[in-house]
Amino acid sequence: MSRQIQRDRQRGRLWWSVAVSVEIAAPQQMVWDVLADFERYDEWNPFTPRVDVEPRVGGRARLTVVMGERTITSPERVRVWDPPHQLAWGLRLGGPWLLEATRYQQLDALGPQRTCYRTWERFRGPLAPLVERLHGDTVSHGFASVAVALRERVEMS
């Protein structure tokens, strides 16, 4: 599994992102079937145990996220819905100029029985450095826990 955090504060741009990837010994469609089965997230997803989503671009997404000792609810919108390849949801606070965050989850077929799961989120805007300072490690560890749990769930099927 690989994990990385990127930052760029050059020329007035304020953003940071976190990314995690893992290989899964299963076909892409099988991984997608678990990833898109939101009703069962509480059975395997330690970071986002509940997702209520309208699976279409522009649809509403309401995420329950475990942020260390706290659990928060995040109202978001679906930005990408492309089965069995990619889904993304995100939020804007104070319009796109204050804070915009989009989380992507992508599946790349590496062969008939191997899939690469990649997830990343990019935070942009003046509040992005504060979000990173307060929650960067939690988000990074949360994404890694989802990747491992997804692999275990799929490979046990």
C-alpha positions as CSV (number, residue, x, y, z in Angstrom):
1,M,0.0,0.0,0.0
2,S,1.3,3.5,-0.8
3,R,0.3,6.7,1.0
4,Q,1.3,10.3,0.3
5,I,0.4,13.8,1.2
6,Q,1.1,16.7,-1.2
7,R,1.1,20.4,-0.5
8,D,1.3,23.5,-2.6
9,R,1.3,27.1,-1.2
10,Q,3.1,28.7,-4.2
11,R,1.8,31.8,-5.9
12,G,-1.1,32.3,-3.5
13,R,-2.6,28.8,-4.0
14,L,-3.7,27.0,-0.9
15,W,-4.3,23.3,-1.3
16,W,-3.3,19.9,0.0
17,S,-4.2,16.4,-0.9
18,V,-3.9,12.9,0.5
19,A,-3.7,9.8,-1.5
20,V,-3.7,6.0,-0.8
21,S,-3.6,3.0,-3.1
22,V,-3.7,-0.7,-2.7
23,E,-3.8,-3.8,-5.0
24,I,-6.7,-6.2,-4.5
25,A,-6.7,-9.8,-5.7
26,A,-10.1,-9.6,-7.4
27,P,-11.7,-8.5,-10.7
28,Q,-12.6,-4.8,-11.0
29,Q,-16.4,-5.5,-11.0
30,M,-16.2,-7.4,-7.8
31,V,-14.4,-4.6,-6.1
32,W,-16.9,-2.1,-7.5
33,D,-19.8,-4.2,-6.2
34,V,-18.4,-3.9,-2.6
35,L,-17.4,-0.2,-3.0
36,A,-20.8,0.8,-4.3
37,D,-22.8,-1.2,-1.8
38,F,-23.3,1.7,0.6
39,E,-25.9,0.0,2.7
40,R,-23.2,-2.4,4.0
41,Y,-20.4,0.1,4.7
42,D,-21.0,-0.4,8.4
43,E,-19.9,-4.0,8.0
44,W,-16.4,-3.2,6.8
45,N,-15.6,0.5,6.5
46,P,-14.0,1.8,9.7
47,F,-13.6,5.5,8.5
48,T,-17.0,6.1,6.8
49,P,-19.4,3.5,8.3
50,R,-22.5,5.1,6.8
51,V,-23.1,6.7,3.4
52,D,-26.5,7.7,2.2
53,V,-26.1,8.6,-1.5
54,E,-28.1,9.2,-4.6
55,P,-25.8,7.4,-7.1
56,R,-25.7,10.0,-9.9
57,V,-23.7,13.1,-10.7
58,G,-25.2,15.9,-8.7
59,G,-26.9,13.5,-6.3
60,R,-26.8,14.1,-2.5
61,A,-24.4,12.2,-0.4
62,R,-24.5,12.3,3.4
63,L,-21.4,10.7,5.0
64,T,-20.9,9.6,8.6
65,V,-17.1,9.9,9.2
66,V,-15.1,8.7,12.2
67,M,-12.6,11.4,12.9
68,G,-10.6,9.9,15.8
69,E,-12.7,10.2,18.9
70,R,-15.5,12.1,17.1
71,T,-18.0,11.1,14.5
72,I,-19.2,13.8,12.1
73,T,-21.8,14.0,9.4
74,S,-20.8,15.6,6.1
75,P,-23.4,16.7,3.5
76,E,-21.8,16.4,0.1
77,R,-22.6,16.1,-3.6
78,V,-21.7,13.3,-6.0
79,R,-19.2,14.7,-8.5
80,V,-18.4,11.6,-10.5
81,W,-20.4,8.4,-10.9
82,D,-18.7,6.1,-13.5
83,P,-19.3,2.4,-12.7
84,P,-17.1,0.3,-12.3
85,H,-14.3,2.8,-12.6
86,Q,-14.7,5.9,-10.4
87,L,-16.9,7.7,-7.9
88,A,-16.3,11.0,-6.2
89,W,-18.1,13.3,-3.8
90,G,-17.3,16.6,-2.4
91,L,-18.3,19.7,-0.5
92,R,-18.0,23.4,-0.6
93,L,-18.0,25.7,2.4
94,G,-18.7,29.4,1.9
95,G,-18.7,28.8,-1.8
96,P,-15.8,27.5,-3.8
97,W,-13.5,30.2,-2.6
98,L,-13.4,29.3,1.2
99,L,-13.0,25.6,1.1
100,E,-13.6,23.0,-1.5
101,A,-12.9,19.3,-1.0
102,T,-13.4,16.4,-3.4
103,R,-12.7,12.7,-2.6
104,Y,-12.1,10.4,-5.5
105,Q,-12.2,6.6,-5.4
106,Q,-10.9,4.9,-8.5
107,L,-10.6,1.2,-9.6
108,D,-8.0,0.3,-12.3
109,A,-8.0,-3.2,-13.7
110,L,-4.5,-4.6,-13.6
111,G,-5.6,-7.9,-15.1
112,P,-8.5,-10.3,-14.9
113,Q,-8.0,-11.0,-11.2
114,R,-6.2,-7.8,-10.0
115,T,-7.5,-4.3,-9.3
116,C,-5.8,-1.2,-8.0
117,Y,-7.9,0.8,-5.6
118,R,-6.9,4.4,-5.4
119,T,-8.5,7.1,-3.2
120,W,-7.5,10.7,-2.9
121,E,-8.9,14.0,-1.7
122,R,-7.9,17.5,-2.6
123,F,-8.6,20.4,-0.3
124,R,-8.5,23.9,-1.7
125,G,-9.1,27.4,-0.4
126,P,-8.0,29.6,2.5
127,L,-9.3,27.1,5.1
128,A,-7.3,24.2,3.6
129,P,-4.2,24.7,5.7
130,L,-6.3,24.8,8.9
131,V,-8.1,21.6,7.9
132,E,-4.7,19.9,7.2
133,R,-3.4,21.0,10.6
134,L,-6.4,19.8,12.5
135,H,-7.4,16.7,10.5
136,G,-4.6,15.8,8.0
137,D,-3.3,12.8,9.9
138,T,-6.8,11.5,10.7
139,V,-7.8,11.7,7.1
140,S,-4.6,10.0,5.9
141,H,-5.0,7.1,8.4
142,G,-8.7,6.9,7.6
143,F,-8.1,6.5,3.9
144,A,-5.4,3.8,4.6
145,S,-7.9,2.0,6.9
146,V,-10.5,2.0,4.2
147,A,-8.1,0.7,1.6
148,V,-7.0,-2.2,3.8
149,A,-10.6,-3.0,4.9
150,L,-11.9,-2.9,1.3
151,R,-9.1,-5.3,0.2
152,E,-9.9,-7.7,3.1
153,R,-13.7,-7.5,2.4
154,V,-13.3,-8.3,-1.3
155,E,-10.6,-11.0,-1.0
156,M,-12.7,-12.8,1.7
157,S,-15.7,-12.9,-0.7
